[in-house]
Amino acid sequence: MLCFKGSRPGSPYPESTDNEGLMTFLATLQRYKFPLSGVILLLAALYWRIIPDMVQQWYQDENYSHGFIVPVIAGYFLWQRWPDLKNTRVEPSNLGLAVIAWGLLQLLIAWFCTEYFSMRSSLIVLLAGVTLYLFGKGVLKEMALPLGYLFFMVPIPYIIYDMVAFPLKLFVTKISVEFLRILGVVVIREGNIIMFPMTTLEVADACSGVRSLFSLLAIAVAYIFLIKMSVLRRWIIVLSAVPIAVSANALRVIITGILAQWWGEKAAEGFFHEFAGMVIFLLAMVMLVVFGEFLRRIGRTTHD
């Protein structure tokens, strides 16, 4: 154990214990900073190739570019809880050993099977296990949100991505074509292919809503913990990220289809396509916040 009950006579940390003689989290960090640094170095040695590889995927794959901001938001959650966390008393729990063993087993099996999601997410499991073992349930409870939020930085397996992207792609294509027909646009659909008299467009994965869905879900979870609202309304906001992402990308396809009638394939390529993607995602974020404010105002009027 790195931490013990009570404090030594003449301790330089006069406020390092509570009324029951238990050390606080801050005092433990100060007193055992060198052993704790060793634990951090050990984790860094275990993941010295795994984490950089994940960061490289954030950079190369736009579906997971939000990974760069996830640790920042998790850090903000930790900073927000620091006033309570630093005074939380430390009560080490041997249950943490079971969690650590699970995380190491997960890492080992994933390493041999080359399964990146389990391999990368095992770090979060180990962090939770180490926190529970060294500091106890109270500290883990305070750190649950920052640690749990880190799962958003781990790219999901491509087999799951494809299972979600393909039906969404067909759905977005279908509702976009139906709306274009209502507007009087001559268009034919075959799967995810939209055919106009002058050009043909393909609704790719980027337009299915999956890319913005992952990022929007991460933002929605961060958003609900920044506002005061009932648990039910928070869940409603998170779930609303799905229809908002899909409808926003359907709007992108509709606008692209209308412009493609006049300017051909150029309307769906190059700078315009990338710029439209950014605008649509910003629109989805605005829709999410507006919906959240709407629910919050309802809460005020009903005195929830």
TORFILUM-816582 format. One record per residue: x, y, z of N, C-alpha, C, CB in turn; residue in one letter. Coordinates in steps of 0.2 Angstrom, whole numbers, plus 5000, padded with zeros to 4 digits. Glycine has a CB too. Layout:
BEGIN
XYZXYZXYZXYZa
...
END
This chain:
BEGIN
500449945000500050005000500450065000499550005006m
500250114996500650174996500350225002500550214990l
499850215005499550265009499250225016498950295006c
499350265021499150235028498750275031499850215032f
498350245036497950285041498350325046497450245044k
498150385047498450425052499050465049498750385058g
499450505053499950545051500550535056499750615050s
501150545053501750545058501750605062502350535054r
502050595068502150655072502650705069502450635079p
502450765069502850825066502750825059503550815068g
502150795056502050795049502050865046501350755047s
502350875040502350945037501650965035502850955032p
501150915035500550935032500050935038500350875027y
499950985041499450985047498750975046499551055051p
498550985040497850965038497850905034497551025034e
498250855035498350795030497850745033498950775030s
497450755038497050705041496350735043497350665047t
495850695043495150715045495050705052494650685040d
494450715054494350695061494450625064493650715063n
494450585059494450505061495250485060494050465057e
495650535058496350515058496550485051496550465063g
496150495046496250465039496550525035495550445036l
497050505031497350545026496850575021497950525023m
496950635018496550655013496950645006496450735013t
496550645001496850634994497450674993496350634989f
497350744994497950794993498550774997497650864994l
498450755003498950745008499350675005498750735015a
498950635003499250565000499650584994498750514999t
499450624990499850644984500450674986499450684979l
500450724991501050754993501550714996500850814997q
501350665000501750625004502050575000501350595010r
501650544996501950484992501950504985501450424993y
502250564983502250584976502750544972502450654976k
503350514975503850474972503550404970504450474976f
503250374975503050304973502450314968502750274980p
502050364969501450374964501750384957501050424966l
502250424957502650434950502850374947503250484951s
503050324951503350264949502750224946503650224954g
502150224949501550194946501350224939500950204951v
501450294939501250324932501750304927501250404933i
502450294929502950274924502850204922503650284927l
502550164926502450094925501850084920502250054931l
501350124921500850134916501050154909500250174918l
501450204909501750234903502150184899502150294905a
502550144903502950084900502450034896503350054905a
501850024900501449974897501149994890500849954902l
500950064890500550094884501050134880499950124887y
501650134880502050174877502050174869502850164878w
501750114867501650114859500850114858501950044857r
500450094863499750094861499450164861499450054867i
499550204866499250274866499550314860499450304872i
500150314858500350354852500050334846501150354851p
499950264845499550234839498850264839499650154840d
498550264845497850294845497850364843497550284852m
498250404846498350474844498450484836498850514848v
498850444833498950444826498250424822499450394824q
497850384825497250374822496750434822496950304825q
496850464828496450524829496550574823496550564836w
497250584822497450624817497350604809498250634817y
497350544808497250514801496550504800497650454800q
496150484805495450464803494950524806495250394807d
494650554802494150614804493550594808493950644798e
493450524808492850504812493050504820492750424810n
493650514821493850514828494350574830494250444830y
494350624826494750684827494450714834494650734822s
493850704836493650724843494050704849492950714844h
494450644847494850614852495350664856495250554850g
495550714852496050764854495750804860496350804849f
495150814860494850864865494550824871494250904861i
494450754870494150714875494550724882494050644873v
495250714881495650714888495650784891496350694886p
495550834887495550904889494850914893495550954883v
494350894890493650894894493650854900493050874889i
493950794900494050754906494450784911494350684904a
494950824909495350864914495050914917496050894910g
494550944913494151004916493650974921493751034910y
493350914920492950884925493350874931492650814922f
493950844930494350834936494550894940495050804934l
494650954936494851014940494151044943495051064934w
493551034940492951054943492851014949492351044938q
493050954950492850914956493450924961492750844954r
494050954959494550954964494450984971495151004960w
494051034972493951054979493651004983493451114979p
493250964981492950904985493450844985492250884982d
493750834979494250774978494850784983494450774971l
495150844983495750844987495550834995496050914986k
494950844997494850835004494450765005494350895007n
494450725000494150665001494650615005493950624994t
494350585010494850535014495050475010494550525020r
495650455011495850395008495750335012496650405006v
495450285009495350225012495450165007494550215015e
496050145006496250095001495850035001496950075002p
495650004995495249954995495549894991494549964992s
495549834993495849774990495449754984495949714994n
494849784983494349764977494749794971493649804978l
495149844972495549874966495949824963495949934969g
496249774967496649724964496249684959496949674970l
495649664960495249634955495149674949494549614958a
495049734950494949784944495649784940494749854946v
496149794944496849794940496949724937497349804946i
496849674940496949604936496449604930496749544941a
495849624930495449624925495749664919494749654926w
495949724921496249774916496849744912496449834919g
497349704916497949674914497749614909498349654919l
497249574911497049524907496749544901496449484911l
496349604901496049634895496549654890495549694897q
497149684893497649704889498049654886498149754893l
498149594890498549544887498149504882498649494893l
497549494883497149454878497049494871496449434880i
496949564872496849604866497549614863496649674869a
498049614866498749614863498849554858499249624868w
498649494861498749434857498349434851498749374862f
497649454852497149454847497149514842496449444850c
497649564844497649624840496949664840497949614833t
496649664845496049704846496149764849495449654850e
496149824845496349884847495849914852496449934842y
495249914852494749944856494849914863494049934854f
494949854864495049824871495749844874494949744871s
496149844869496849854871496949924874497349844865m
496649974870496650044872496250064878496450094866r
495650034878495150044884495450014890494450024882s
495849964890496149934896496449984900496549874894s
496750034897497050084901496650124906497350144897l
495950134904495550164908495350124914494850184904i
495250054912495050004917495650004923494949934914v
496250004920496850004925496850064929497449994921l
496750124926496650184930496150184936496550244926l
495550154934495050144939495250094944494450124936a
495550044943495849994947496350024952496049934944g
496850054949497350084953497050134958497850114949v
496650174956496250224960495950194966495850274956t
495550144964495150104970495650074975494750054966l
496150044972496650004976497050054981497149964972y
497250104978497750154982497350204986498150184977l
496750224984496450284987495750264989496350344982f
495350214987494750194989494150214985494650224996g
493550194988492950204984492750284984492350164987k
492850314989492650384989493050424984492850414996g
493650414983494050454978493850424971494850434979v
493750364970493550334964492850364962493450264964l
492450374967491750404965491850474962491350404972k
492250514965492450584963492750584956492850624968e
493150534955493450534948493050494943494150504949m
492550464945492150424940491950454933491450394943a
491750524934491550554927492150564923491250624929l
492750594926493350604921493550544918493850644925p
493650484922493850424920493350394915493950374926l
492750394916492250364912492250404905491550364915g
492350474905492250514899492850494894492350584901y
493350464897493950454893493750394888494550424897l
493250354889493050304884492850334877492450264887f
492650404877492550434871493150444866492150494872f
493750434869494350454865494550384862494850474870m
494250324864494450264861494050244854494350204866v
494350244849493950224843493650154843494450224836p
493050154841492650094841492850044836491850104841i
492749984837492949934831492649944825492849864834p
493049934819492749954813492149914811493249944807y
492049854814491549804812490849834815491649734815i
490949874821490349904824490249964820490449914832i
490750004818490650064814490250054808491350094813y
490449994804490149984798489449954799490549924794d
489249924805488549904807488149964808488549864813m
488450014810488050074811488050124805488350114817v
488550124802488650174796488150154790489350184794a
488150084788487850064782487050084783487949994781f
486750054788486050074788485850144789485650034794p
486250184792486150254793486250294786486650284798l
486750264782486850294775486250284771487550264772k
485950224771485350214767484750254769485250134767l
484750264776484150304779484250374777484150294786f
484850404778484950474776484850484768485650494777v
485050434764484950444757484150434755485250384753t
483850394759483050384757482750454759482850324761k
482850474765482450534767482650594763482550544775i
483250604761483550654757483150654750484250654756s
483150594747482850594741482150614741482950524738v
481750584746481050604747480950674748480750564753e
481350704751481350784752481450814746481750804758f
481950794742482150824736481550824731482750794733l
481250764731480650754726480050804728480350684727r
479950814735479450864737479650934734479450864745i
480250944734480451014731480451014724481151024734l
480250954721480150954713480850934710479951024711g
481350914713481950894710481850824707482550894715v
482050814701482050754697482650714700482050764689v
482450654703483050614706482850544707483250644713v
483250494706483150424707483650394712483250384700i
483450354716483950324721484050254720483650334728r
484650224721484850154721485250144726485150134714e
485050114732485450114738485650174741486050064736g
486350184741486550254743486750294737487150244748n
486550284731486750324725486150364723486950274719i
486250424722485750474720485850494713485750534725i
485450484709485550504702485150564700485350444697m
485450614697485050674694485150664687485350734697f
484750704683484850704676485550724673484350754673p
485950764677486550794674487150754678486650864675m
487050724684487550694688487350644692487950754692t
487850614695487650554700488050564706487750484697t
487750564712488050574719488050504723487850634722l
488550494727488550444731488550464738489150394730e
488150444743488150464750488650414753487450454753v
489150444755489750404758489650404766490450444757a
490050374769490050364776490050434780490550324779d
490450484777490450544780489850584780490950584776a
489350564776488750594775488150554779488550614768c
488350504782487850464785487650484792488050384786s
488050524795487950554801488350514807487250544803g
488650464805489050424810489650464813489350364807v
489950504808490550544810490350594815490950574804r
489850634814489650684818489250654824489150734814s
489050594824488650564829489150554835488350504827l
489750524834490150504839490450574842490750474836f
490550624838490750684841490250724845491050734836s
489650714842489050754846488850714852488450754841l
488950654852488750614859489250634864488850534857l
489950644862490450664867490250734870491150664864a
490050774865489950844867489250844871489850894861i
488750804870488150804873488250784881487650754870a
488750734881488850704888489250764892489250644888v
489650794889490050854892489550904894490550874888a
489050924890488550974890488150964896488150984884y
487850904897487350884902487650894909487050814901i
488350884910488650894916488850964918489250844917f
488751014913488851084914488251124916489151114908l
487651084916487051124917486651084923486551124911i
486251114926485851084932485151064929485751134937k
485051004929484450974926484350904929484550964918m
483750884929483550814931483950764927482850804931s
484050704930484350644927483950624920484450584931v
483350624921482950604915483050654909482150604917l
483050714910483150764905483850764902482950834908r
484350744906485050734904485050684899485450724910r
484750624901484750564896484350584890484350504900w
483850624890483450644884483950684879482850684886i
484350734882484850774878485350724875485150824883i
485650674879486150634876485750594870486350584881v
485250564871484850524866484650564860484250494869l
484550634861484350674856484950684851484150744858s
485550674853486150684848486050634842486750664852a
485750584843485650534837485250564832485350464839v
484550584833484150614828484450684825483450624830p
484750714830485050784827485650774822485350824834i
486050724824486650714819486350684813487050654822a
485850644813485550614807485250664802485050554808v
484750704806484450754802484850814799483950794807s
485450824803485850874801486250854794486350894806a
486450794794486750764789486350754783487150704790n
485650734784485150734779485150804775484550714781a
485150854780485150924777485750934772485050974783l
486250914774486850924770486850884764487450894774r
486550824763486450794757485950824753486150714759v
485350854756484850884752485150954749484250904757i
485550994753485851054750486351034744486151094755i
486750984746487250964740486850934734487650904743t
486250904735485950884729485650934725485350834731g
485350984729485051044725485651084721484751094730i
486151094724486751124721487051084715487251144726l
487051014716487250974711486850984705487350904713a
486250994705485851004699486151064695485151024701q
486451114698486651174694487351174693486451234698w
487751144697488551144696488851074696488851184702w
488451024695488650954694489050934700489150954688g
489550884699489850854704490350894708490350794701e
490450954706490951004710490651024716491051064705k
489951024716489651044723489750994728488851054721a
489950934726489950874731490750864732489650814729a
491150904730491850884730492250944733492150864724e
492850934735493350984737493151024743493451034731g
493351094742493251134748492551144750493551204746f
492051144745491351154747491151094751490951164741f
491351034749491150974753491350974760491350914750h
492050994761492350994768492051054772493051004767e
491951114769491651174772490951154774491651234768f
490551124770489851104772489851064778489451074766a
490351014778490350964784490451004790490850914782g
490851054790491051094796490451134798491651134795m
490051164793489451204795488951164798489251244788v
488851104795488251064797488451034804488250994792i
489051024806489250994812489051054817489950974813f
489251114816489151174820488451184821489451234817l
488051174815487351174816487051124821486951174809l
487251064820487051014825487251024832487450944823a
487851054833487951074840487451134843488651104840m
487351174838486851234840486151204842486751284835v
485951154837485351124839485251084845485151074833m
485851054847485851014853485851064859486550974854l
486251124859486151164864485451204865486751224863v
485151214859484551244859484051204862484351264852v
484051134860483651084863483751074871483751014860f
484351084873484551074880484251134884485251074881g
484351194881484051254884483251254885484251314880e
482951224879482251214879482051174885482051184873f
482351114886482151074891482351104898482551004891l
482851144899483051174905482551224907483751204905r
482251264902481751314903481051284905481651354897r
480951224902480351184905480451164912480251124900i
481051144914481151124921481051184925481851104921g
481151244923481051304928480351314928481451364925r
479951314923479251324923478851274927478951334916t
479151214927478751164931479051154938478751094927t
479551194939479851184946480151114947479351204952h
480451084942480651014943481351024946480750984936d
END
